[in-house]
Amino acid sequence: MEALEKAAFKPTELPPAAAIAIAIAPSVVMGLVLFKVAALIMLALAVGAGSLAHLGARLARLPMETSPILPAVIAVALAGAATPLHWVLLLAVAGAVLELGRARWLPSVRIQAGLVAFAAIFLATGGATSAYLNPTGLKPLAEPIRFWVVYGGTSAFDPIRLYVGNVPGPVFATSLMAVVIGAAWLWYAGRLSPAAVSRSGRRASMFTATSSARPPGPAARLRSTACGWGPWWMPAGWNVSIPSSIPARLKNSPRW
């Protein structure tokens, strides 16, 4: 009860890892709803790999600032639902191991190991982790921005689907609605400011607008922020301390 009371009324006192876990929960739930068994298997692999790493660290008495389960889940969250399971497992293991390594040798470096793991494996595999499925029918399909580019400015996704996340994309970061809820929670917990969210949205939108000869419309650009915001607000709650007063939050925001 005390933990629930703290989460509800004193979220600024929560450990950073707990704040992030609560923030990504809506995205994980939406991923399970949209991608069903595929998402459940990916989540199980991430939690399993993170749990084994946690147990190993305990037995070896390695320092842990947070459980390696969280970076393992975050590394998997940005992969497509059709990503081969050996790559999913590699993402989870890499996120967990990198977190243990960071806590052991680079404790002063405040990075989200799961994001580093995903970025490294994405680049090393030539994008093998971006195998997306359409939640309707669970068939392979390009995500909305790629679809727009490939098919010359046409879109098969209406704004409501774009907002809810019923479109191809990262398994646990497709729903813009869920990402916004997570970002709102981080702000409430004193770990993210609207200014930071606005900057992230502008960056994602600018990247989308300049990535093709014929930029997509506002709805598709808005959808792109689900993938664009995710990598920004996930690490935002890691070890960033924002002033607790609302005026101070609006004025001061973390800069990366």
C-alpha atoms as one frame of an Amber mdcrd trajectory, in Angstrom:
protein
   0.000   0.000   0.000   2.817   2.374   0.818   4.379   1.808  -2.618   1.040
   2.440  -4.346   0.508   5.592  -2.312   3.951   6.855  -3.235   3.360   6.103
  -6.929   0.012   7.914  -6.878   0.765  10.931  -4.699   4.570  11.189  -4.398
   5.915   9.949  -7.740   9.000  12.161  -7.508  10.228   9.912  -4.691  10.141
   6.771  -6.835  13.427   5.234  -8.003  14.210   6.171 -11.615  13.786   2.583
 -12.820  10.336   2.357 -11.231   9.283   5.589 -12.942  10.366   4.252 -16.330
   8.700   0.884 -15.768   5.375   2.615 -15.072   5.858   4.894 -18.087   6.411
   2.078 -20.572   3.585  -0.061 -19.166   0.875   1.493 -21.434   3.012   0.857
 -24.513   3.634  -2.746 -23.466  -0.075  -3.319 -22.873  -0.972  -1.844 -26.268
   1.677  -4.009 -27.925   0.161  -7.119 -26.362  -3.332  -6.059 -27.464  -2.275
  -5.259 -31.031   0.302  -7.949 -31.791  -1.022 -10.654 -29.472   1.035 -13.877
 -29.351   4.021 -12.400 -31.194   4.286  -9.599 -28.640   3.793 -12.005 -25.745
   6.649 -14.224 -26.946   8.941 -11.219 -27.374   8.065  -9.919 -23.916   8.657
 -13.370 -22.397  12.098 -13.572 -24.025  13.004 -10.101 -22.766  11.818 -10.747
 -19.221  13.423 -14.190 -19.185  16.805 -12.940 -20.387  16.679  -9.996 -17.999
  15.709 -12.254 -15.087  18.608 -14.635 -15.749  20.997 -11.678 -15.917  19.546
 -10.342 -12.664  19.977 -13.714 -10.962  23.522 -14.066 -12.269  24.424 -10.589
 -11.042  23.013 -11.411  -7.610  24.998 -14.652  -7.368  28.168 -12.916  -8.563
  27.460  -9.957  -6.261  27.761  -7.491  -9.115  26.554  -3.942  -8.499  23.121
  -3.133  -9.925  21.512   0.289  -9.983  18.443  -1.250 -11.534  17.312  -4.668
 -12.642  18.593  -5.649 -16.106  15.034  -6.738 -16.911  14.079  -3.151 -17.750
  16.783  -2.475 -20.391  16.108  -5.920 -21.855  12.435  -5.017 -22.345  13.306
  -1.600 -23.769  15.740  -3.119 -26.273  13.034  -5.491 -27.499  10.309  -2.824
 -27.431  11.636  -1.077 -30.545  11.889  -4.227 -32.674   9.232  -5.242 -35.174
   6.815  -8.022 -34.303   8.119 -10.150 -37.194  11.751  -9.905 -36.079  13.316
 -13.404 -35.965  13.416 -14.693 -32.407  17.184 -15.131 -32.349  17.542 -11.390
 -32.957  14.928 -10.674 -30.286  16.860 -12.798 -27.814  20.099 -11.066 -28.780
  18.479  -7.671 -28.182  17.299  -8.728 -24.730  20.635 -10.249 -23.726  22.579
  -7.275 -25.057  20.386  -4.791 -23.173  20.754  -6.720 -19.915  24.511  -7.277
 -20.256  25.195  -3.677 -21.246  23.292  -2.466 -18.183  25.347  -4.698 -15.896
  28.526  -3.501 -17.592  27.494   0.140 -17.260  26.706  -0.273 -13.557  30.016
  -2.096 -12.979  32.488   0.001 -14.937  30.721   3.231 -15.973  28.263   4.070
 -13.188  28.557   7.795 -13.857  27.416   7.381 -17.476  23.648   7.906 -17.485
  22.452   6.125 -20.592  19.654   3.678 -21.282  21.466   0.451 -22.089  18.425
  -0.983 -23.872  18.435   1.814 -26.423  22.162   1.444 -27.026  21.714  -2.289
 -27.547  18.879  -1.819 -30.026  20.739   0.857 -32.009  23.925  -1.208 -32.218
  22.168  -4.403 -33.311  19.904  -2.536 -35.744  22.950  -1.046 -37.472  25.004
  -4.250 -37.319  22.241  -6.343 -38.880  21.279  -3.842 -41.553  17.824  -3.297
 -40.076  16.914  -6.947 -39.437  15.143  -5.887 -36.245  12.665  -3.696 -38.133
  10.495  -6.496 -39.536   7.041  -5.013 -39.011   3.605  -6.625 -39.059   0.209
  -5.105 -39.709  -1.839  -5.756 -36.525  -4.842  -6.447 -38.761  -4.127  -9.956
 -39.983  -0.531  -9.941 -38.690   0.902  -9.801 -42.209   4.202  -8.084 -43.118
   3.696  -4.452 -44.132   5.792  -1.291 -44.189   5.293   1.150 -41.339   3.291
   4.315 -42.248   6.197   6.588 -43.211   7.877   3.943 -45.370   4.498   3.102
 -46.908   4.044   6.788 -47.794   7.478   6.970 -49.424   7.187   3.706 -51.365
   3.681   4.323 -52.693   4.153   7.927 -53.706   2.232   9.888 -51.107  -0.719
   7.569 -50.501  -1.603   6.257 -47.060  -3.567   3.175 -46.057  -3.940   4.371
 -42.471  -6.540   6.804 -41.177  -5.667   9.228 -38.333  -7.512   7.206 -35.681
  -5.493   4.073 -36.459  -2.337   6.160 -36.488  -3.108   7.533 -33.032  -4.221
   4.268 -31.420  -1.303   2.400 -32.971  -3.199  -0.165 -35.028  -0.488   0.087
 -37.699   2.830  -1.634 -38.445   5.660  -0.492 -36.212   7.833  -1.330 -33.191
   6.069  -3.959 -31.123   5.917  -1.920 -27.902   6.198   1.611 -29.300   3.602
   1.732 -32.078   0.796   3.474 -30.208   1.208   7.243 -30.054  -1.584   7.302
 -27.474   0.365   4.987 -25.165   3.586   6.935 -25.647   1.818  10.196 -24.754
   0.392   8.588 -21.608   3.877   7.415 -20.651   5.353  10.845 -21.295   2.601
  12.456 -19.193   3.425  10.082 -16.346   7.138  10.971 -16.517   6.197  14.650
 -16.334   3.947  13.959 -13.338   6.821  12.055 -11.728   9.069  15.083 -12.188
  11.317  13.494 -14.795  10.255  15.095 -18.059   9.077  18.516 -19.130   6.711
  19.580 -21.932   9.606  21.471 -23.501  11.601  18.247 -23.824   8.621  16.467
 -25.382   8.100  19.348 -27.795  11.728  19.232 -28.900  11.543  15.480 -29.435
   8.360  15.833 -31.473   9.918  18.538 -33.643  13.005  16.414 -34.247  10.945
  13.400 -35.251   8.713  15.496 -37.491  11.664  17.280 -39.123  13.377  13.949
 -39.800  10.216  12.584 -41.353   9.689  15.697 -43.455  13.231  15.626 -44.872
  13.553  11.863 -45.368  11.706  11.783 -48.686  11.218  13.937 -51.747   7.516
  14.174 -51.022   7.032  14.678 -47.272   4.059  12.904 -45.666   1.082  14.790
 -44.338   0.505  15.928 -40.749  -1.279  12.734 -39.677   1.541  10.490 -40.829
   4.109  12.818 -39.300   2.192  12.684 -36.034   2.307   8.904 -36.176   6.067
   9.020 -36.659   6.439  10.630 -33.264   5.418   7.362 -31.600   8.752   5.994
 -32.779  10.443   9.383 -32.444   9.320  10.169 -28.905   9.871   6.667 -27.546
  13.680   6.779 -27.682  13.594  10.271 -26.107  11.228   9.869 -23.167  12.404
   6.381 -22.216  15.867   7.597 -21.184  14.417  10.867 -19.905  13.255   9.173
 -16.740  16.547   7.394 -16.184  18.505   9.726 -13.937  17.163  13.177 -14.720
  16.011  15.327 -11.861  13.432  17.977 -12.732  12.317  20.649 -10.231   9.082
  19.617  -8.578   7.196  22.868  -9.048   5.171  23.165 -12.247   6.590  26.600
 -13.293  10.105  25.261 -12.810   9.303  22.159 -14.868   8.030  24.318 -17.704
  11.144  26.481 -17.598  13.800  23.820 -17.050  13.993  20.697 -19.127  16.673
  18.070 -19.607  18.924  18.557 -22.610  20.515  15.600 -24.317
